[in-house]
Amino acid sequence: MWFVRYRDFVEGRLFDYQKTPSSTFAGVKRLLLGTTLSVLYASLNNYYPIEFLATKGFADEMYIRKLWLVFISGKVVLWRYIAVWLIAEGSCIVTGISYNGETKEGEADWSGLTNIKLFDFETCITLQGVVDSFNINTNSWMALYVYKRLKWLGSKELSLALTLVFISLWHGIWPGYYFNFSLEFIDLTAERTFHHRAKKLLGGELSDTPAVVRVPLSLIAYCLKNLILMYPTTLFMLLSWTQCYAFMKAVYFYGHIVPLAWIALHQLLSWLERRRKRQKLE
């Protein structure tokens, strides 16, 4: 579908040049947003370098301080990628190739090549929300050309696992890549099962609960999401086995232990529930 967009653009069929309003303002907004994040990254990276998380100095910190450094260092280093995407998107908007029809209000929609939904990414409280709002075009390409072509396997989990193996190989052979994408599979699996049980416990979605319940639980979920997310993000950035192991050891492998322990607990609870049902039938 990306080639079709490009072909329609160069042949002048993507939109009506006489009727569609100028895209300059929309493009400049993305440029300014990307530039702002570039400045923030350049300013804060010296104070929170991701490389510090693989040092003895980090290992000697108090654990709560370690978690803070994992969170803020991961946030800062991701701004580097987001800034580049936003600036690149701005140039695509200015040229017009990102035209995506009109909004419900009848205004021109320039989101056709959006790679990051920044507000959604920064405010979501689930890892699935991160997947849906981050590196959108790569995720769409993987879903279309890899994941969906593995349907013949008959297992969504196996299709997802092989897709993540493919994207790991795409990035390279550094251990950090394989840690990152294997943890993505583990974390998303853990989150799906946790969401299923939480929904049963709350009697519906979190968004449908009273504010006195929804607000504190959302804050807790936001913090947990970021701590889980920044663990594989750090491994993705550190790359080498030596640095990855030093980091994981310093934080006691929490990014592996927590989701795997939950998956094991979920399987145990599911087994007990099935056993209880069989006993009732007998």
C-alpha positions as CSV (number, residue, x, y, z in Angstrom):
1,M,0.0,0.0,0.0
2,W,3.0,2.3,0.5
3,F,4.0,1.9,-3.2
4,V,0.4,2.7,-4.3
5,R,0.6,5.9,-2.2
6,Y,3.9,6.8,-3.8
7,R,2.7,6.0,-7.3
8,D,-0.5,8.0,-6.9
9,F,1.5,10.9,-5.5
10,V,4.1,11.1,-8.3
11,E,1.3,10.8,-10.9
12,G,-0.7,13.5,-9.3
13,R,-3.7,11.3,-8.3
14,L,-3.3,11.3,-4.5
15,F,-5.3,14.4,-4.1
16,D,-6.7,17.4,-6.0
17,Y,-4.0,20.0,-6.0
18,Q,-6.5,22.8,-6.7
19,K,-8.9,22.0,-3.9
20,T,-6.8,20.6,-1.1
21,P,-5.6,23.3,1.4
22,S,-1.9,23.9,2.0
23,S,-0.1,21.4,4.1
24,T,2.7,23.8,5.2
25,F,1.2,24.6,8.6
26,A,0.6,21.0,9.5
27,G,4.1,20.0,8.4
28,V,5.8,22.9,10.3
29,K,3.9,21.8,13.5
30,R,5.5,18.3,13.3
31,L,8.9,19.9,12.5
32,L,8.7,22.1,15.6
33,L,7.5,19.2,17.8
34,G,10.4,17.1,16.5
35,T,12.9,19.9,17.0
36,T,11.6,20.4,20.6
37,L,12.2,16.7,21.4
38,S,15.6,16.9,19.8
39,V,16.6,19.8,22.1
40,L,15.2,17.9,25.1
41,Y,17.2,14.8,24.1
42,A,20.4,16.8,23.6
43,S,19.9,18.6,26.9
44,L,19.0,15.6,29.1
45,N,21.0,12.8,27.6
46,N,24.2,14.0,29.3
47,Y,22.4,13.7,32.6
48,Y,20.7,10.4,31.9
49,P,22.8,8.5,29.4
50,I,21.5,5.0,28.8
51,E,25.1,3.6,28.9
52,F,25.2,4.4,32.6
53,L,22.7,1.6,33.3
54,A,25.5,-0.9,32.5
55,T,28.0,0.5,34.9
56,K,29.1,-0.3,38.4
57,G,27.9,3.2,39.5
58,F,24.4,2.2,38.5
59,A,24.7,-1.2,40.2
60,D,25.6,0.6,43.5
61,E,22.6,2.8,43.5
62,M,19.6,2.2,45.8
63,Y,17.0,0.0,44.0
64,I,14.3,2.7,43.9
65,R,16.8,5.1,42.4
66,K,17.7,2.4,39.8
67,L,14.0,2.1,38.7
68,W,13.8,5.9,38.3
69,L,17.0,5.9,36.2
70,V,15.6,3.1,34.0
71,F,12.4,5.1,33.5
72,I,13.9,8.5,32.7
73,S,16.9,7.2,30.7
74,G,14.6,5.1,28.6
75,K,12.3,8.0,28.0
76,V,15.1,10.3,27.0
77,V,16.7,7.9,24.6
78,L,13.4,7.2,22.9
79,W,12.9,10.9,22.2
80,R,15.9,10.6,19.8
81,Y,13.9,8.3,17.6
82,I,10.6,10.1,18.0
83,A,12.2,13.4,17.1
84,V,13.6,12.0,13.8
85,W,10.2,10.5,12.9
86,L,8.4,13.7,13.6
87,I,10.8,15.8,11.5
88,A,10.6,13.2,8.7
89,E,6.8,13.2,8.9
90,G,6.8,17.0,8.7
91,S,8.7,16.9,5.4
92,C,6.3,14.2,4.0
93,I,3.3,16.4,5.0
94,V,4.8,19.5,3.3
95,T,5.3,17.5,0.1
96,G,1.8,16.2,0.3
97,I,2.6,12.5,0.1
98,S,1.1,11.9,3.5
99,Y,-2.4,13.1,2.5
100,N,-5.0,10.7,3.9
101,G,-8.3,12.1,2.8
102,E,-10.4,14.2,5.1
103,T,-11.4,14.2,8.7
104,K,-15.0,13.9,10.0
105,E,-14.9,17.7,10.2
106,G,-14.1,18.0,6.5
107,E,-10.5,19.1,7.0
108,A,-7.5,17.7,5.2
109,D,-6.0,14.7,7.0
110,W,-2.2,14.5,6.7
111,S,-1.6,11.4,8.9
112,G,-1.0,9.0,6.0
113,L,2.7,8.4,7.0
114,T,2.5,9.0,10.7
115,N,4.9,6.8,12.6
116,I,4.2,8.0,16.1
117,K,1.0,9.1,17.8
118,L,2.9,11.1,20.5
119,F,0.0,11.9,22.8
120,D,-1.3,8.3,22.8
121,F,2.3,6.9,23.3
122,E,3.0,9.2,26.3
123,T,-0.3,8.7,28.0
124,C,-1.4,5.1,27.3
125,I,-1.4,2.7,30.3
126,T,-0.9,-0.6,28.4
127,L,1.8,-2.1,26.4
128,Q,-0.7,-2.8,23.6
129,G,-1.2,1.0,23.5
130,V,2.5,1.4,23.0
131,V,2.5,-1.0,20.1
132,D,-0.5,0.8,18.5
133,S,1.1,4.2,18.8
134,F,4.9,3.7,18.3
135,N,6.8,2.9,15.0
136,I,3.4,2.5,13.3
137,N,4.5,2.0,9.8
138,T,7.0,-0.7,10.6
139,N,4.4,-2.5,12.7
140,S,1.9,-2.2,9.9
141,W,4.4,-3.6,7.4
142,M,5.2,-6.5,9.7
143,A,1.5,-7.2,10.2
144,L,0.7,-7.1,6.5
145,Y,3.7,-8.9,5.0
146,V,4.9,-11.2,7.7
147,Y,2.3,-11.9,10.5
148,K,-0.7,-12.4,8.2
149,R,1.3,-14.6,5.8
150,L,1.9,-17.0,8.8
151,K,-1.8,-17.7,9.3
152,W,-1.3,-21.2,7.9
153,L,0.4,-22.1,11.1
154,G,-3.0,-21.9,12.9
155,S,-1.6,-20.1,16.0
156,K,-1.6,-16.4,16.6
157,E,1.1,-16.8,19.3
158,L,3.4,-18.7,17.0
159,S,2.8,-16.3,14.1
160,L,3.6,-13.4,16.5
161,A,6.7,-15.1,17.8
162,L,8.1,-15.8,14.3
163,T,7.3,-12.2,13.2
164,L,9.4,-11.0,16.2
165,V,12.2,-13.3,15.2
166,F,12.1,-11.8,11.7
167,I,12.3,-8.3,13.0
168,S,15.1,-9.2,15.3
169,L,17.1,-10.5,12.4
170,W,16.2,-7.4,10.4
171,H,17.9,-5.3,13.1
172,G,21.0,-7.3,13.3
173,I,22.8,-10.0,15.4
174,W,23.4,-8.1,18.7
175,P,21.9,-9.9,21.7
176,G,20.1,-6.7,22.8
177,Y,17.8,-7.0,19.8
178,Y,16.8,-10.5,20.7
179,F,16.3,-9.7,24.3
180,N,14.0,-6.8,23.3
181,F,11.8,-8.6,20.9
182,S,11.5,-11.8,22.9
183,L,10.5,-9.7,25.9
184,E,7.9,-8.0,23.7
185,F,6.3,-11.4,23.1
186,I,6.4,-12.3,26.8
187,D,5.2,-8.9,28.0
188,L,2.3,-8.8,25.6
189,T,1.3,-12.3,26.5
190,A,1.4,-11.5,30.2
191,E,-0.6,-8.3,29.7
192,R,-3.4,-10.0,27.7
193,T,-3.9,-12.6,30.4
194,F,-3.7,-10.0,33.2
195,H,-6.2,-7.8,31.4
196,H,-8.6,-10.7,31.1
197,R,-8.4,-11.4,34.8
198,A,-8.6,-7.7,35.8
199,K,-11.7,-7.3,33.6
200,K,-13.4,-10.1,35.4
201,L,-12.4,-8.7,38.8
202,L,-13.6,-5.2,38.0
203,G,-16.7,-6.4,36.3
204,G,-15.8,-4.6,33.0
205,E,-13.2,-2.3,31.5
206,L,-11.2,0.0,33.8
207,S,-12.6,3.0,31.9
208,D,-16.1,2.1,33.0
209,T,-15.3,2.1,36.7
210,P,-15.9,5.1,39.1
211,A,-13.2,7.8,39.2
212,V,-12.2,6.8,42.7
213,V,-11.2,3.4,41.4
214,R,-10.2,4.4,37.8
215,V,-7.7,7.2,38.6
216,P,-5.4,5.4,41.1
217,L,-5.4,2.2,39.2
218,S,-4.6,4.1,36.0
219,L,-1.7,5.8,37.7
220,I,-0.4,2.4,38.9
221,A,-0.9,0.9,35.5
222,Y,1.0,3.8,33.9
223,C,4.0,3.4,36.2
224,L,4.1,-0.4,35.7
225,K,3.8,0.0,31.9
226,N,6.8,2.3,31.8
227,L,8.9,0.1,34.1
228,I,8.2,-3.0,32.0
229,L,8.6,-1.1,28.7
230,M,12.0,0.5,29.6
231,Y,13.6,-2.8,30.6
232,P,13.7,-4.2,27.0
233,T,14.2,-0.7,25.6
234,T,17.4,-0.5,27.6
235,L,18.6,-3.8,26.4
236,F,17.8,-2.7,22.8
237,M,20.1,0.3,23.3
238,L,22.9,-1.5,25.1
239,L,23.2,-4.2,22.5
240,S,26.2,-6.3,23.7
241,W,25.8,-9.3,26.0
242,T,28.3,-7.8,28.5
243,Q,26.4,-4.6,28.9
244,C,22.9,-6.2,28.8
245,Y,23.9,-8.7,31.5
246,A,25.4,-6.0,33.7
247,F,22.1,-4.1,33.5
248,M,19.8,-7.1,34.0
249,K,21.9,-8.2,37.0
250,A,21.8,-4.7,38.5
251,V,18.0,-4.6,38.5
252,Y,17.7,-8.3,39.5
253,F,16.2,-9.3,36.1
254,Y,12.8,-7.8,37.1
255,G,11.8,-7.4,33.4
256,H,12.0,-11.2,32.9
257,I,10.9,-12.4,36.3
258,V,7.7,-10.3,36.7
259,P,6.0,-11.2,33.4
260,L,7.1,-14.9,33.4
261,A,6.0,-15.3,37.0
262,W,2.6,-13.8,36.1
263,I,2.2,-16.1,33.1
264,A,3.1,-19.1,35.3
265,L,0.6,-18.0,38.0
266,H,-2.1,-17.5,35.3
267,Q,-1.6,-21.0,34.0
268,L,-1.8,-22.4,37.5
269,L,-5.0,-20.5,38.2
270,S,-6.5,-21.6,34.9
271,W,-5.7,-25.2,35.7
272,L,-7.3,-24.9,39.1
273,E,-10.4,-23.3,37.6
274,R,-10.7,-26.1,35.0
275,R,-10.2,-28.7,37.8
276,R,-12.9,-27.1,39.9
277,K,-15.4,-27.1,37.0
278,R,-14.7,-30.8,36.4
279,Q,-15.3,-31.6,40.0
280,K,-18.6,-29.7,39.9
281,L,-19.7,-31.7,36.9
282,E,-18.9,-35.0,38.6
